[in-house]
Amino acid sequence: MRYLTILGATGSIGTNTLNVVARFPDLFSVKALTAGNNVRLLAEQIKRFAPDLAVVYSEKDAAQLKKLVEPDCSTDIMFGDAGYRAAAVHPDVEVVVSAMVGAAGLLPTLDAISAKKHIALANKETLVMAGDIVMQRAKENNVSILPVDSEHSAIFQCLAGNRKKDFKKILLTASGGPFHDVSADQFPGITPEKALAHPTWEMGEKISIDSATLMNKGLEVIEAKYLFDVSCRQIEVVIHPQSIVHSMVCYIDGSVIAQMGTPDMKGAIAYALSWPKRLPLNLPVPDFAKIGALTFEAPDMHKFPCLAHAFAACETGGTLPCVLNAANEVAVAAFLNKHITFIQIPEVIDHAMGKHTVVTSPKIDDILLADQWARQTAGSWIERFQDKGAR
């Protein structure tokens, strides 16, 4: 039996993780669940999985949650940073599923690593913001970080059993998002509703917008750099609209190993939870004869400048990836609230990156300061734009 904490239980990764847990009750048990403010869904999860601890963001949400689960529930209800930390370091937990959205996942994940919990990592921002710090702390605590993103799970599987010195490069696949076949001159008219309509994957709002701008793939490039200890120049993004090849690894003899499967997050989640074993999920095998053709092409960096910004941040390193991530989070929120246009998302990011003085070997305090600075800088840019629009 493996005891789990799920940080971000009400999101797409969290709910899929609980689907896997429910299918294999003899293998997994949930000790702690956390959410932001999706109190009703968390209440349903508490009633079904009976964790020791459940955490929400605010005291008000905690009070509402207690009303929804009482009087028959023995789950302890907490809120805020203290609650998230308690969930991350729960003494009985072996594996922490890090699936919170955005920068909020960094500190709880670091707490879990320091408490010697193995990490099933879906929160890519943890490595984008503080990759060197996170990987060093994992090494010091003898902690495994197993990828949950389908692309990084694919790379992990393609590397298995091969010598590091034979590795040449990673081919990181991307579906291309909902605007792969849309001309750039139509981008100014893209609405949040259109950007949220991903053609292949079901994801939360923020990740769906990141997929539409290709920033999600840029963040995955930075994550792969740290997760697999490679340089940015050893990572190539390839557009693959069918989403059957989840990623590939190239070796020095010209061989390419690909991991393929239907686009279903439960496969990568189950592999991270059960590694080195595989679980009988009975997911369908792709019908290759029916699919007919698998296509690949290079990404258009001019059409999708967020990906170019991510490669630049990856190459520079230090605090710049953190700034990229923070500015993107602010810009995406502003776009969803219709304060800026789709094409202004990369403009906000470019502005923050251009203003930032990079700390090349940051401590965690430097990371947190860079995150705060970038949010303020991006927010100020957006406010100035709105003021001009009002006039």
N, C-alpha and C positions, 0 to 999 in steps of 0.2 A: 504494500500500500504506500502510495506517495501522497503526502499531505501538501496542499497547495494554498498559496495566497494568490488572488487575482486582483491586480491593480488595474482598475478600469473595467469592471465586470459588466457594465451595461452597454459598452460599445460593441462594435462589430466583432473584434477579436475576443473580447470577454464573453459575449453570448455564444460564439462558436466554441470557445474553450469549454464552457459549461455544457454544451451539447455533447462534446467528447467525453467529459466526466460522467454525464448521465448514461452514456452508452457502456461505460466500463466502470461500474461502481465498485467492483472488486479490486481495481487497480488504483483509483484516485478518490481522494476525499478533500473537500474544501474546508479550510480552517478560517479564512478571512476573505471578505469581498469589499472592494471599495468602488465608489462612484463619485461623480460630480454632483449633479442635482436631479438625476433621473430617479426620484425617490420611489415612484410606483413600481417601476421595473425591478429595482433593487429589493423592494419588499417582497415581490413574487419570488425572486431568487432566494431570499432568506428562508421563506416558507418551504421551498423545495429542497434546498441543500443544507440548511441548518448550520451555518458557520458559527464559530465561536465569536467572531467579531465582524461588524460591518461599519463602514466609514463613509460619510458624505462630507461635502465641502463646508457647509455652514451649520451653525447651531440651530437655526430655524428649520433647515432640512432634517437635521437629526431628530428634532421634536416631532416633525411630521412622520418620519419613518417609524418612530416608536409607536405612535398611534396606529399606524397601519399594520404593525406586526404583533402588537400586544393583544390579549394577555398571555397567549400560549407560547410565546417565543422566548427562549433563553439567551438569544444572541445579544452580546454587548454592543451598544451603539455608541460610536464616537464621531467626532467631526474635526476637520482642519488638519494642519500639519502634524500635530501630535497623534491623531488617529491614523493618518497614512503611514507614519513611521511605525506605529505599533503593529499595523497589518504587515508591513514589510519585514519586521523582525520577529514575528510570532514564533515562540520557542519550538513549537511542534512542526513547523513548516520546513519542508526540504527544498521545494521549488517555488519561486515567485515568478508569476507571469506578469511581466511589465508591459501593460497595454494601455496606460494612461495616454491621453492625447497631448502632444506638445511638450514644452519645456517643463511642465509640472511633473513629468515622470522622472527627471534626473535625480533629485535628492532622495526620494524613496528607494529608487534602484540602488544608489550608492549605499544607503543604509542596509539594504538587504545583502549586498555583497560583503559589507563589513561584518554582518552577522553570519557570514559563511553560508548563505543560501544560494543555491544554483539559480540561474536566471534564464527564463524563456523570454527572449527579448522581442517584443513587437514595437516598443517605443523607440523608433530610430533616432529621435532627438537626443536621447541619452548619449549616444556615441557621436552624433553631430556636434553637440555642444562641448563635450569633454571626453573625447575618445581616448586620448593618452592616459588621462587620470583613471577612467573607468577600467580600461584593460590592465593597467598596472595594479590597481586595487584588487581586481579579480585574480591576478597572478599571485599576489601576496597572500590572499586568503584561500587559494587553491579552489577557486570557484569556476565552474563551467558557465559560459554564456552561449546559449544555444539559440539560433535565429528562428523566429516565427514568421517573418516576412517570407512570402513564397519564393521570392528571388534569392534571398540569402540562404534559405533552407536548401534551395536547389544547388547553389554554389557549395555549400557545406557538404552536400551529398556527392557532388562531382569531385570534390577534393579527397574524399575518403579513400584510404588505401593507396594514395599516390604520394610520392616524395616531394617535399616542398621545393627542392632544387630543380625539379623537372617542370615546375609551374612556369607558364609564360604570361598569360593574361586572362582576365575575366570578361566574358561577354554578358552584360547585364541587360536582360530583355525588358521592353516596355510595350504596353499595348498601343501607346500613342494617344490615349485618352479620347474624349468625345469630339475633339476638334482636329484630329489627324488629317481629315480630308477637307477641312474648311480652309478657304483661302485667307491669308493674313488681312486682306482689306475688309473682311467681315468681322474681325476681332473686336473693333470698337463697339459693336452692337451686341456682344455676348452678355447675357444676363446670368445672374446666379442660378436661376432655374435651369437654364440650358447647361451650365457648367456642372451642375450636380447630377446630370443624367449620364453616368458612366456606362459605356456599352458592354462591359464584361464583368466588372467586380461590383459587389454591393459593399459600400464603405460609408463611414461617417462624413459629415459635411466638409470638415476641414481637409481630410485626406482626399475627398473627391475633387475639391478645388485644386489641391496640389497636383493631382493627376492631370487635371485639365491644362495646367500651366507647365507640366513636366517637372515642377519643383520636387514632386514626390520622388522622381527618379534621381534628381540631383542629390537629395538627401540620402538616398540609398547608395549613391556613389561614395559619399563621405563615410557612411556607415560601413560599407564594404572595406574601405581602406583600413579602418581600425580593426574590424572584426577578423579580417583575414591577414592582417599585417602585410599589405601590399602598397605600392605607390599609386597615386591617382593616374599616372600614365600607363599603368597596367590594367586599367578598367575602361572598357569601351561600352557605350550604350547602343543597343540595336533595337529598332522598332519592329515589333512582331505582333500584328493586330489580332492574330488568332488566340494568343495567350495560352498556347499549348506547351511550348518550350519555356520553362520558367526561368532558366538562365543556363549558361554554358561556361566551361573552363577549357582553355587552350593550353597545350603542353609544348615543350621545346622541340618535340619530334613532329609537330604538325597535327597531332591528334586533338580532337575536340570531343569532350564528353558533355552531353546535355542531360538535364533532368526534365522529364515531361509528365504531363498529367492534365486532367480537367481543371479549370480554374475554380478551385474550392479551397478556402482557407483551412478547412478542417484537416487536410492532409499534412500541411506544414506544422500546424498546432500539435497534432497527435505525435508527429515525429519528434518534436522538441520535448514533449512531455514523457515519451516512452523511450527515447534514445538510450542505448543503441538498438533497441528492439523496434519492430514495426507492428502496428495494431491492425487487425482485420476490419478496416472501415468499410470495405466493399464499395468504395467510390467507383463510378464507372470509368473504364479505360477509354481513352479517346478513340473514336471510330475513324481511324486514319483514312480508310477508303472513302468514307463519306465526306470527310473534310477536304480531301483531294490535294490541297496544296498548302504548305506553310511558307509564308513570305517574310522577308526581312529587308530592312532599309536603314540608312543612317538617319539620325534625327536632324531636324532643321533648327540649328541653334539661333538663327536670325528670327525665325517665326516664334520660337520658344526660348527667349533670352534667360528665363529662370534657370534653365539647365546650364547655360554658359556661366551664369553667376555662381552656380554651385561648384562647377569644375574649378573656377578661379579661386573660390574660397578653400576648396580642397587642396589645391596646389600651395596656397600661402600658409594655411594651417593656423596655429595659434588660436587667438580669439575670433578670427574672422568667420569661421563656420558658425559660431554661436551668434554672431551679429546677423549673418545671413538668415538663420533660423528665426530669430526674434523678430526681425523686420518682416519676414514673410508671414509670421503668425498675425502680426498687427495688420498687414496689408490684406490678408485673406479675410479677417474679421470685418475690415472696412468694406471690402467688396461684397461680402454676404449681406451687410447692412445697407448696401447701395450708396456708400459715401464716396467710393472711387469706382472707376471702370476696370474692366478686366485687363486692359493693356497697361494700366497704371500699377498693377501689382509688381511687375519687375522694375518699374521706375522707382518705387518706394525702396525696394531692396538695394538697387544700385546706388541710390542716394546715401543710405545708411552705410553701406560698405565703403563708399568713397570718402566719407567723413571720418571713418574709424581709424584710430591709431592702434595697430595690432600689437598685442602682447604675445611674444613668440613662444614662451614656455610658461603658460599660465597655471596658477594655482586655482583651486575651486572658487576662492573669493574673487579672483580676476574674471572667471567665467560668469559668475553671478552679476558682477558689476557691468560686464560687457552686455549681458542680456538686458539688464535694466536700461543702460544707456541706449541700446539699439531700439528698444520699445519707445522710449521718449523721443528719440530722433525721428523714427518713422511716424509716430503720432503727430509730431510737430509739422512734418511735411504734409501730412493729410489735412491737418487743420488749415494750413496756409492755402492749400488747394481749394478747400471748401469756402474759405473766406473770399478767394478770388471769384469762385463760382457765384457766390451770393451777390457780389458787386456787378 
